[in-house]
Amino acid sequence: MITPDLINNAIKSIEYNRIRGTNSVVCALVLHNGHIVIGEAHCAPDTEFNAELGMKYSREDAERKVGELLTFAARERSNPLLS
């Protein structure tokens, strides 16, 4: 089972960037194996931008993608057709 702890343990470092001139934030999760997973968050143009929420939602998006990668890897390892 892929847990939040398993996802967090796969992360080596985290970087955030607000795209200049937009209401978008990108979160880059660098995993221990060197792979980079990108998460995004956007708010409507007429909505007041909140950097803290942008960082939260972009990280959640990236962590969801890490969970998908870990699930894929676990299924590949347990597939007898690939052995």
TITORFI-724833 format. One line per 5 residues: number of its first residue (from 1); their letters; for each residue x, z, y of C-alpha. Coordinates in pm, 1 decimal, always signed. Layout:
<nodes>
NUM) A) X Z Y | ...;
</nodes>
This chain:
<nodes>
1) MITPD) +0.0 +0.0 +0.0 | +129.8 -91.9 +343.7 | +111.3 +216.1 +565.4 | +184.0 +267.2 +936.7 | +498.6 +459.4 +834.2;
6) LINNA) +618.9 +165.5 +626.5 | +565.3 -66.9 +922.0 | +743.6 +169.9 +1163.2 | +1035.6 +210.1 +921.4 | +1085.5 -167.7 +918.4;
11) IKSIE) +1134.3 -174.5 +1298.7 | +1486.4 -150.3 +1438.0 | +1408.3 -198.7 +1807.1 | +1128.2 -291.8 +2046.6 | +1131.9 -494.0 +2368.1;
16) YNRIR) +848.3 -568.9 +2608.1 | +820.2 -839.9 +2869.8 | +545.0 -916.9 +3118.0 | +523.1 -1288.8 +3174.1 | +584.1 -1337.6 +3546.1;
21) GTNSV) +277.1 -1447.5 +3739.1 | +37.0 -1368.1 +3455.4 | -159.5 -1080.5 +3306.6 | +21.1 -1119.4 +2972.9 | +262.1 -889.2 +2792.2;
26) VCALV) +478.8 -982.6 +2495.4 | +619.8 -727.9 +2250.7 | +916.6 -824.5 +2034.8 | +975.9 -609.0 +1726.9 | +1323.7 -657.7 +1584.6;
31) LHNGH) +1317.2 -566.2 +1217.2 | +1610.5 -416.4 +1028.5 | +1671.2 -747.0 +850.1 | +1704.4 -925.8 +1187.1 | +1363.8 -1096.0 +1178.9;
36) IVIGE) +1172.3 -1084.3 +1508.5 | +794.7 -1045.5 +1522.5 | +611.2 -1121.2 +1847.7 | +287.1 -960.3 +1960.1 | +83.1 -1060.4 +2262.4;
41) AHCAP) -172.7 -905.1 +2493.3 | -364.6 -1072.2 +2773.5 | -626.6 -951.8 +3018.3 | -877.8 -1163.6 +3202.4 | -751.0 -1304.8 +3534.1;
46) DTEFN) -1012.1 -1112.3 +3732.0 | -928.3 -785.4 +3553.6 | -680.9 -545.4 +3710.8 | -359.6 -555.7 +3506.1 | -257.4 -235.2 +3328.1;
51) AELGM) +101.2 -254.2 +3200.3 | +63.9 +47.9 +2972.3 | -236.6 -103.9 +2795.0 | -63.1 -440.7 +2777.0 | +231.4 -278.9 +2600.2;
56) KYSRE) +0.0 -87.0 +2364.8 | -204.6 -391.3 +2264.1 | +92.7 -625.7 +2230.9 | +268.9 -375.0 +2004.6 | -45.1 -332.0 +1793.0;
61) DAERK) -61.5 -712.1 +1757.0 | +304.0 -728.5 +1649.4 | +266.1 -436.3 +1406.3 | -35.2 -608.5 +1245.7 | +184.9 -913.0 +1188.5;
66) VGELL) +461.0 -697.0 +1035.4 | +200.3 -549.3 +800.2 | +99.3 -899.9 +694.4 | +463.2 -990.9 +626.6 | +519.3 -675.5 +422.3;
71) TFAAR) +202.4 -740.7 +222.4 | +314.2 -1097.5 +153.6 | +660.2 -980.2 +42.1 | +510.8 -714.5 -188.0 | +280.9 -968.0 -351.2;
76) ERSNP) +566.2 -1214.4 -398.1 | +772.5 -947.2 -575.7 | +484.0 -857.5 -808.4 | +387.8 -1216.0 -898.2 | +490.8 -1277.3 -1261.9;
81) LLS) +483.8 -1654.7 -1205.9 | +779.8 -1621.9 -970.4 | +997.3 -1422.1 -1210.2;
</nodes>
